[in-house]
């Protein structure tokens, strides 16, 4: 192979991960890694320091990072900030607080990704919610086990005393 030839790899040129919210969050974290890189009161100062919002905008992450970072700022500080700027510019906010908010944002995003992957079908959530209010346990017929779930299949409720002579109640789905 000549020195002028470039060997291409299968995923060369694919920047899908660069646009992922966690990748953008990582870029913000790198921009604000040290206290010398961070500032208050302006998006960016003459020395190249960024505030939290300035760093978010510099990486093009306003759309995907604004809500999760604001939520994390509220969780970390215990205050109800309405804008990220209010958190960043608060006289009590330190660089360590900003880093803690960014870590919490990452944790929340990862937790959200895991929980969204592990979501149960809506019918199971309904049954659990209905039964938990009644103090009962529900056992649904699994769509995976039967091959196909039919809304008319019964869901048995367990946990009622048998000594009373009552038979099991059955909750049926109806459209």
Buried (B, 14 or more C-beta within 10 A) or exposed (E): EEEEEEEEEEEEEEEEEEEEBBBBBBBBBEBBEEEEBBBBEEBBEEEEBBBBBBBBBBBEBEEBBBEBBBBBBBBBBEEEBEEBBBBBBBEEBEBEBBBBBBBBBBEBBEEEEEEEEEEEEEBBEBBBEBBEEEEBEBEBEEBEEEEEBEEEEEBBBEEBEEEEEEEEEEBEBEE
